[in-house]
Amino acid sequence: HVEIMKKKVDSRLRQLLSDAHSSHTRGLIVLVGDRGRDQVVAIHEMMSRLAIKARPSVLWCYKKELGFSSHKQKRMKQIKKAIQRGQLDADKAKEDPFELFISQTRIRYCFYNESHKILGHTYGMAVLQDFEAMTPNLLARTTETVEGGGVVVLLLKTMSSLRQLYTMHMDVHSRFRTSSHQEVVARFNERFLLSLRDCKQCLILDDELNVLPLAKGLSGDLPDANEGDSPQLTELKDSLRDTPPAGALISLAKTEDQAKAVLSFIEAISDKTLKNTVSLTAGRGRGKSAALGIAMAAAIAYGYSNVLVTAPSPENLGTLFQFVVRAFGALGYQEHMDYDVLQSTNPAFNGAVVKINIFKSHRQTIQYVMPNQPERMQHAELLVVDEAAAIPLPMVKAMLGPFLVLMSSTINGYEGTGRALSLKLLSQLRQQTTDNRNANSKASTAGRKLKEVSLQEPIRYRPGDPVEKWLHGLLCLDACDSVPPIVHGCPHPDECELFYVNRDTLFSFHKASEKFLHSIMSLYVSSHYKNTPNDLQLLSDAPAHQLYVLLGKGASKACADGSMPDVLCVIQVCMEGRIAKQSVLASLARGMKESGDLIPWTISQQFQDADFASLSGARVIRIATHPNMQRMGYGRKAIELLSQYFQGDIIGEAVNTDDSQLPHDNIIGAEKSSQLLSEEVKPRDKLPPLLVALTDRQQPKLHWLGVSFGLTGELHKFWARQGFLPLYCRQTINETTGEELPVALALSVLNPAMKQLENIL
C-alpha cells in the first residue's frame, strides 16, 4: 500500500483558468503523457470551483478506443471484476476521482468521424485524445464548440521530446502517399507546435502538471469581461419595448449585431412577400443559430402555419430549437398548454428535437426536413437553412421556392465552402435583386430579392479571444478577410517569372514565411474552389505536391530588400505516374485503384491501357489568380512557364532544393534529447530560400501535364487555349462541391515522341 502524496499545482495553471473565467475567454492546455487523462479530472475540478453555475459540461472526442467504458453499467461490472481479482480495493473504488468525474459530469462522447453532429452545441470543456487522428477540420470543429471561460485540452502520449511530433505518423498521411512518393514530412505538426508559443492563453504540461517551457507564458492583456448589454443595445431594446412581438424577442439578443439581424428577419417575416431571401453570414460563435431560432418564433407570432428548417443533421439544431423555446417563453407561450416539443425516435439522431406543434390560436408547425428532400419544402411558408455552407450548393439552390427563405452560413469556419456560396448563389441573387427584369426565367432563383446581414461580435466568448486568434492564424481561417493589396504595380504577363516554393521554409513559422503563406491561402479562398482547413495539411505534408507562384519582374530583389513580393498567381501541382505495369494489371484485375495518381489510374481503367501509368506526369490541382488581377493573362502565363519547365525548355542547375530531401535539424535534436522539462523548441535557423527560380532548380522531364476540372464552357475554353486536350468526361456528381457538372480530364503532351500518348490522343 503506497500513500499518494498531494502536490501543489503550478500557479500558472490556476492563473490560466482564473483569467479565462474572469475575462470570458478560452484557454488551451496540452497534456503530454499517458496519465494525462487523470489530470483532466483535476483541471475540471478547478474549473468547477471557479464557476458559480453548474459543473462545466465536457465534450470528449476520440478515434476508436476511449480507454474506459462510457456506459455506467459496464463500468460497474469492470470495477466489480477488478475487486474480485484483488486488483482494486473496494473502498478506494468508491473514492476513485476519475470514476466520480465520469459519473457526476455531463460528458458527450464523440468519435472524430461523427464530430459533425456536435455543430450547434456549446460545452465548457473539450478533451481531444488520439492526436494522430487529428486533422485541421477536426481541430477547428471541436475547438469552436467551447464557450468563454472553458478550456480545450489536447492529450498527447508519453514522449521524451515534443520534437517527436515532427516524425509522428498521422492517420491522414496514409491518404497522402502514392506509389512513387512514400516519404511524408509532418510539416503541419511542426508548425502547430511552434504556433503554441504565440497563444497567449496556452500551457503545455506533463502528466504530473509540471509546466513545460515551450509556451512563452500567460499574457495579462486579455479583453475585459464587461458584463451586461452595450449602451447601443440597451437603447435599441428600450425603443422597442412596447412594440409586440419584436420588443419581447429583441430582449433575448446578446449583442447589437444580433439584435439588428433579428430585426431584419422580423421585417422580412412581417412583409410576407414571396421569393425573399435573407442571408446571415458570420464566423463561429456569433449567435447565428440563436438569431434564426428567435426569428422562427416571430414567424409563429405572425401567423405562419408551416415553418420548415433544414441543416446537415438535426443534431446541429440544438441551439436553434433551444432559442425557439426561449422566444416562446418571452412571448408568453407555455409548453403543453400552447405547444409540444417532439424528439426524434431515430437512434442515430440521439433524441434531437425535430418538430414543434403549436396550437395556441390555430395549428402551426415547426419541422425539420433533410436537405436532400426539396420536394417536402414546396409547401412551406418559411424555410430556414442553418449552416448553408455545409450543404452542397446544388441542394441549396433546389430548396429555393415561392416562399421566404432565411439562410445562415459560416464564412471562415471548418464548414466553409470557401466562397462557393457567395460567389455562385448569393452573387446570382444579388444580380436579380438589382436587375429583376428576367421575368421569363424558369430558374428557381429567378426574381428573388436578397438582403444580406452579417455578425461580427462573438457571443460564445469575448471579442479578442486568444484561442480564436491562435486558431485563425494556424489554419489561415482569416484569409478571406485579408487579400493582400498589389503594392508593386501591374507588370505585363510576359515580364513575370515563375518560382518554386520550398515547403520546408514556407511552413517553418518564421514571420516572413507566415505572411507569404497567408497571402497564398487568401488567393485560394478568393478563387472558385471549395476550401477547408484540411487543404492546408494537404499542401504542407503530401509528398507528391509542389507549389509554384508567379511573381513580377524583380521579385528576387524585393525579397533581398526584406519586402514581400506580390503573388499574382499560385499553382499547386501533384506529381503522378511512374507506376509499375504489374501493379496496374493487378489492380485492374481486382477492379480497384489506389489512392492518388488520379489521371494515370483513370486513363488505365477507362482505356484499358496498362502502359500509360508508367509514364511520369503532373496534375494541376489548383490555380488561383489574385482577385484584382484576374482576366489579365497571368494564369495563362503561369501555365505556359510551368509547361516549359516540365518539358525541359527551362534548364535548371543541379542544386538540391527539393523540400522533402533536406535534413531536419529538429528531428536530429529530438533523437539526442530526452529531457522534456528543459528543452526549448524554436523555428529552424538553417533553412533554404523560400523562393527558388526555375533556372536554379533541376526538374526531371515529364511526359505529360494534366488537369481535372468541372466542365463549364469558360473553364474548357481556358484549358483548350493552353493546349490541353480533353480525354475523359465523368458524368457523376462532384463529391467536393456537390455539383452535377461533368468532371473532365485534359492532357497536354510534353513529349510528342511518346507512342503511348499518340495512341490515346
N, C-alpha and C positions, 0 to 999 in steps of 0.2 A: 504494500500500500504506500503510494507516494503522494505527499502533500503537493497540491498545485499552488504555487506561490502567485499572489496577485502582483501585477506590475503596473506602475504608474504610466498612464497614456501620455504620449508626447503632446505638449501644449499646442503644437501647430495643428494637430488633428482636431482638437477642441475648438481652436480658433476658426478653422475652415467651416466646421458645422455651425458654429455660432454666427459667423459672418453671413453664411448662406441663409440662415434662418432670419436674421435681423434685416438683411437687405433684400430678401425675397428673390435671391438669385440661386443658381445651382452650383454644386461642386462636383469635381471629378476625382475619383480615388482609384488608383491602380494597385491591386494587391498581388504581390509576387510570392508564390509558394503554394504547395499542395494543401496546406492548412488554412488558406485564406478564407475558405468557406465559413470556418468557425468564427473568424473575425468580423464577418458580416453581421453576426449577432450583436457583437459589441458596438459596432457603428450604429446599427439600428436602435439599440437601447439608448445610446447618447442622443440620437435624433428625437426619440420619443420623449426624453426628459425636457428637451427644448420646446417641443410642440405642446401648445395648450389644448388643442383639439385631440381627436382620436389618434392612435398609433398610425404612422405613415404606412400606406399600402405599398406592396412590393411587386414589381414585375421581374420574374426570374426567367431568363432566356438561356436555352442550351441547345446543343446539336442533337444528341440522341440519348445519351445516358445522363440522368440527373445526378447519380451518385448516392441518392437516398430516395425513399418512396414518398411521393406526394399524397398517397392515399392513406388516410388515418388508420383504417383497419389493418391494412397490410403492414404499416409501420409498427403497429402494436404487436402483430404476430412476430415480426422480426425481433423486436425487443424481448418478447417472451421466450423465443428460442435461444437468444443470446444469454438470458438469465439462467435458463435450464442447463445450458452447456457450461455455465460458470464463467462465461466471458464478460459478464456485466453484473454489477451489483444492483439489486432491486431498488434500494433506497436512492442510489445515485441516478438510476434510470429516470426516476420521477423528477429529479432536480437537474437533469441534463439541460444546459442552456439552449442548445440547438433544437432539442425536442420541444422545449417550451416556446421557442421562437416560431417554429413552423406550425405549432398547434394554436397559437394565440394571435398570429398575424394574418391579415388578409393578403394572400400571395396568389398572383396569377402566374401559373407556369405556362411557358410558351416555347414550342420548337421554333428554331430560327426559320425553318421553311414555312411556318404558319404565322410569321410575325405581321403579315398584312392585316391580320384580324384585330390587332391592338390599335389600329388607327382610330382616332376619335376618343381614346381613353387617356386618362391622366393618372399618374402614380407619384408617390412620394419618394420612391427609391427604385432604381433599376439595377439588377445584378446580371452581368453578362459573362458567362463562363464559356469554355471551349473557344479560346481565342483563334485557333486555327481555322474555325468555321466562319470567322468574322469577315464581312465584306463592307465596303463603304456604304452601300444601300442599307444594310442592317444596322450599321453604326448610327446613321442619320435617323433611321426609322425608330429605333429604341430610345436614343438619347432625347429626342424631341417629345417623348411622352412624359418626361419628368417635369414636375411643377417647381416653381420657385421655392427655395428652402430645402429642396431634396438633393440627393446625390446620385451620381452614376458610378457604379463600382465595376471595374474590369478585373476578372480573376485570371491570373497567369500561373502556369505550372512552375515548380521549383526550377531555377536555373542559376548557374554560377555567375552569369553576367547578362545584363539586359541586351548586350550586343548579339546574343544568341537569337534574338528576334530577326536579325538580318538574314539568317540562314534557315529560319523556320519554314517548314513545308506547310503552306496554306492549302485548304481543300480546293480552292478555286484554281490553283496552279495546274492541276491535272487537266483542266479545260484549255489552258494556255499552250500546252505542249503540242507540237506537231511531230511528224515522223522524222523530219530533218532538223528540228530545233527542240532539244530536250532540256537544256540548262536554263532554269528560271532564276533570276536575281530578284530578291524581295525588296525592291526599292521603295515600295509603298510602306512597308513596315519600318524601314529606316526613317523615312520622312515623318511617319506617325509618331515614332519615339522621340525624335528631335522636336517635333511640334509641341510636345507636352511641356517643354521648357518655357514656352511663351504663354501658357494658360495660367492666368492669374489666380484661379481657384482650383489648383490641381496639386495633389500629393501622391507620391509613389512610395508605398510601404511594403515591407516584407510581411510574412505571415505571423510575425510577433509584434506588429505595429511599429517597427522601427522605421523612421523616415529615411528614404534613400536620397542621395544628394543630386539626382538628375534635375528635379524641378527647382527653379530659381527661388522658390519661396512664395509666400502669400502676399498679395498686394492689398493695401488698405484702401485704395481709391475705388471703392465699389459704389454703385448707384444708391441713392437714398431711398429708403423704403417709405415713401410718402403715402401713408395710408389715407384712404378717403378719395372722393372724386376731385377732379381738377375744377377750377372756377368756371371754365367754359362749359363743362359737362353739367355742373350744378345749375348754371344759368339756363341751359337747354332743358333740363328736367323741370325746373320751376315754370318755364314758359309754357310747357305742355301739360302741366299737372291737371288742368281742368278740361283737357281735350281727350275724350274717350274714343277708341281704346288706346291711342298712341301714348297718352300720359302714363298709364299703368305699365305698358310694355317697355317704354324707354327707361323706366326706373330700374330695370334689370341690367341695363348696359353698364359696363365697367370702364369704358374709355369713350372719349368724344368721337373717335373714328367709328367705333362700333355703333354708337347711338345714331350717327348720321347714316350709316349703312342700313340700319333697321328702318329709319325714316324713309330712305329711298325704296326699300322693299314695300313698306306700307303704302307709299304713294302709288306705286305700280299696282298693288293689290286693290286699292280703293278705286283706281281708274277703271278697272275691269275691261280693259281693251285687249282684244285678241292679238296674238302674234307679237307680244312684247317679250324681250329678254333682258334680265338684269344680271350682269356678270360681276361677281365679287372675287377679287384676287388679293392674295396676301401670303406672307411667309407662314411657317408653322407657329402654332401657339398664339395666334392673333384674335381668336374668337370667331372664326368664320362659321363653324357649326352651330355655335350658340346663337349667332345672328339669324341664321336660317331657321332654327327652332322657334325663335320669338316671332319671326315673320309668318311661319305656318300657323301659329296660334292666332295671329292677326287675321289671316285668311279665314279661319273658322269664325272669328268675331264678325267679319264682313259677310258671312253667309255662304261662303264656298262650301259645296257639298262633297266634292270628290277631289281630295288633295293627295297626290302621289309623290313619293320620294324614292330616289334611287341612289345607289353608291356601290362600290366594288363588292362589299359584303355588308349584310345587316349589322354585323358586329361593329362596323365603323360608325354606326349611327347612335351609339350610346349617349354621347354628349348632346346630340341634336334632340333626341326624344326626351332627354332629361330637361332640356330648356323648354320644350313644348309644354311639359307638365308644370314647370315653374311659372311659365307665362299664363297657363290656365289658372293657376293659383292667384296670380296678380289680377286676373280678370274676374275672379270670384267664382270660378268653376270648382265643383267638388267631385273628387273621384267616387265612382259607384253611383253617385246621385246624378251627375251630369255627363260623365264619360267613363269608359272602361279601357284599360291598357291590356293588350293581348301580346303574349310572348310566343316565339316560335317553338313548335314541338320538334323541329329538326335538330337532332343531337349535334350536327356539325356547326350549328349557329350558337351553341352554348346559352340557350334561353334568351336570345336577343329580342328586344321589342320589335315587332313587325307591323302592328296595327293599333290604332286608337279609334274606338267608336264613340261618337259624341251624339247625345240625344237630348240636349237642353231645350232648344227651340224646335229643331227638326233633325232628321237623321243626317249626320255628316260623318265622313270617314277620312282618316289619315292612314295611308297604307304604303308599305314597302313593296317595290317591284324590282325584279332583277334587271340589270342593264341590257341583257340580251333578249328582253321581251318588249320591244317597242310597240307591238300590236296591242298590249294591255294598257298602253298610255294614251291611246287615241281618244278615250272618253274622259280624260282628266280636265278639270278646270284650272288646276295649278299643278305644275310639275317642278319639283325641287331636285336638283342634281348636285350632290355633295361629292367633293374631290373629283371633278370632271376630268382633271389632268391624268388621273389614274385609270380612266376608262378609254378604250380605243376610240380614236376620233370618228371613224365611221358610225360607231354605235351612238355617240353623242349627236351626230348630225341626224341620225334616224329618229331620235327621240323628239326633235323639234316638230311641233304641230300647231294647229289653230288654238293655242291656249297660252297662258302666261307661263314663262319659264324663269325660275331663279336658279342661278348656277354659281358654284364656288369652286375655286381651284387654287392649288399651291403653286407659287411661281418659282421657288427655289429650294423646295424640299426634295426628298427622295422620289416623290410621286411624279415630279415634273417631267413633262414630255419635252423639256427644253422650251422652245417657243412654238411647238406644233399647234397648240390650242389657239394661241393669239395670232400666229402667222396665217393659219388656214381658216379656222372657223370664225374667230372674232373679227378678223380683217374683212371677211366676206359680209358679216353682219354690219360692220361699220360702213362699208360701202353702200349697202342697201338702206341704211339709216339716212345717209346724206343724199343719196340719189335713189328715190323709191319709184322710179318710172318704169321699171321692168315688170309690168303687171302680168304679162303673158307667161312668165317663167313658171315652170311646174316644180321647181326645186322646193324642198320642204322649208328652206330658209328664206324663200322669196318673200319680200315685203315685210320682213320682221324689223322691229325697232330695237335698238340696243342702247342700254345705259350701263356704263362701267363705273364700278366703285372699288376702291382699294383700302386696305387696312395696313397701317404702318406700325402702330404702337403695340407691343406684345402685352398679353394679359396673363398667360400662364406663368410668366416670370417678368421681372422688371426690365425696362429698356437698358441696354448696355450689359446684358448678362455675359459674363466672361466665357462660359462654356459654349454659348451660341456663337460668340466671336471666334473662339478656337475652332469650332466645328466648321463654320463657314470658310475660315482660312484654309483648313486642312483639305476640305473636299471641294474648294472653289465654288461654293454654293452662291456666293455673291457676284459671280462672274457676269450674270445677266444685267447687273446694275452698273457695271464699271467697264464698258467697252472703251479701251484707251483711245484718246484722240490722235489723229495724224499730226505729228509735230514737224517732220522734215519734208513736208511738201508732197506733191503728187508726181512721182517720176514716170517717164514713159516706160511701158512694159518691157521694151527691148533693152532698157538700161538696167533692169533688175537682175539680181543674182539669186540662185537657189543655194541654200545652205543646209547641211546635215546637222541635226540637233543631237548632241550627246546626252543620252537619258540619265547616265550616272550623275552628270553635273546638273541637269535640269531638276532632278528630284533630290538634290543634296541639301536642301533647306537653307542655302545661302540667300541673302536678301535679293541680290540681282536675279538669281535663278527663280525665286518665288515670284518676283514681279513679271518675269518673262513667261512663266507657267500660267499665271493668271491671265495674261494678255492672250495666250493661245486658247485657253478654255473659254474666254469671253467670245472669241471668234466662233468656236464650236457652238456655243449656246445661242448666238445670234443667227446661226445658219438654220437650214430647214430640217436638221437632224433631230431625232428624239434623243435627248441626253439624260443620263442618270449618273449618279456618283460612281457607279461601278466602272464607267468608261475610263475614269482616272486610273484605276488599278490595272485595267487592261493596257492602257498606254504605258504605264510605268514598268509592269512586270512581264508582259508577254514577250518571249524571246524572239519571235519571228517579226515583231513590229519595228518599224523605223519611222522617224519623224523628219520632215523637211519643211523649211519655211522660205518664202520668197521675200527678200528684203531689197530696199532701194540701193542705188549705187553709193558706195562709201559707207556701207553698214559696218564693215570691219573697223574703219577709222572711228566711227561713233562708239563702238564697243571699247576701243582702246582709250577713248576720252572719258569713259565711265557713264556715258548716256545710253539710254535704251533705244535700239533701233525700232522703227515702225514695222510691225508684222503686217504685210499686205495680204499674204495668203499662206495657209498652212495645209500640208498634205500628210496624212497618215497612211502608210502602206504596210502590207503584210507579205513577207517573202513566202512563196508557196512552191510546191513541186518537189522534185528530186526524191520521188517515192519509188521504191524498188518494185519492179514488174511483178515479182512473185507475191508481194503484199497486196498489190492491186487485184490480181487474179483471185487470190484467196478471199478478199473482202467482197468482190463481185459475186463469187460463188455462194457466199453466205447471205448476199443481199444487204450488206451493211457497209457503212463508210465511217471512217474515223473522224474525230473532231478536227477542226482546222482544215486547211488546204481546200477551200470551197470550190475554186474553179477546177483544179485537177480532178477531184472526185466527181464533181457534177458532169464534166465532159466525159470522163472514163465511163461513168454509169449510163449516160444518155446516148453516147455514140459507140459504146462497147469497144473503146479503144484503150488498151492497156499500156500503150507506149507513151501516150501524151503525158501521163503523170510523172514520168521520169525526167521530163524537161523542167528547167528552172524558170520561174517567173515571179512576178509581183502583182498583188492586187491592191488597187486604191480603195481604202476603206472609207476615208473621209477627205473631202477637200472643202475648205471654208475660206471665203474671202472677207476682208474687213467690210462691215456693213456700209461704210461710207465710200467704199471703193469698188462696189460691185458693178458688173456690166461695163468694165473699162479694160478688159483684156488681161487682167492679172492671173486669173485662173487658167486661161489658155496658155499663157507664157510659162506658168509653173509646170503644167503637164508636158509642154514641149521640152523644157530643160530636163525634166525627170526622164522622159523617153530617151533623150540624147545621152544622158548619163548611164542608164541601164543598157543602152545599145553599144556603149563603148566609144562614143564620139567625144566625150569629155574624159580625158585620160588623167587619172589622179596618181599621185606618188604613193609608193608602198609604205605608208605610215600607219602604224597601229592606232587607230582612233575609234575602233568599234567599242561601243559602250558595254557589251557583255564580256569582253576579253580582258578588261582592266583589273588589276589586283585590288582587292577591297581591304584597305588598311584596318578598318574597324573589325572586320571578321578575324583578321590575323590577331588583333589585340584581344579579341574575345577568347581565343583559344588559350592565350597565356594567362589572362586574368581570371581569378576565381573569387575575388572579394567584392561582393555585391554592395557592401556598405561604404566602400571607399572609391569606387570607380566614378569617373566623370565622362559622360557621353557628349561629344561635341561634333559639329559638322566636320567633314573631312577637309584637310588642308590641301593635299596633293590631288588636284583634280585637273582633267584635261580641259581644253577650251570648250565653252558651251556651244559655239557655232563653228562648224568646220566647212570651209569652201570645198566644193566638189572636186576641185583640182588638187586638193590636199588629201584626198581620201580615195583609196583604190576599191573599186566595186567589181566583182566578177560579172562578166557579160551575161545577160539574161536572154532567154528565147522569146519571152512574151511579157506584155504588160496588160493587165485586165482590170475590169471593174464590174461590180454588181450594183444595180440601181433600180429604183421603182420607175417603171416605164411611163414617162409622160412625154408629150411632144417636145417640151422645152429641153428636158434632160437628154432625150435622144438626139436632138439637134446639136447640143453642146458636145457630146461624146463623138458623134459622127464627124464633126468638124476636126476633131483631134486625130482622126484616122482609126477609131475603134469600130470594129465590125460586130454586130450582134450575132451571137452563136446559138443562144438558147433562151427561151422565154418560159418562165414558170407561172402557171395560172392559178396559184393558190394565194390565200390571204397572207400578207406580210406579218410575221409574228411580232416584229418590233413595233410597227406603227398601227397594226390592225387594219390597214387599208387593203382594199381589194384590187390594188394595182398589180399588173403583171411585173415580175422581177426579171430583168434582163441581164444576161451575162454578155459582155462585149470584150473583145480582144484586139490588141494592137500587136502585130508581128514585129519583133525587134530583129529577128534573124531570118530573112526571107528564104535562106538556103535550106531551112528545116523542112524535109519532106512531109513529116507528120502534120505540121500546121497547114501545109499546102493542101494535103488531102482533106482535112477537115473543112477548111475555108472554101 
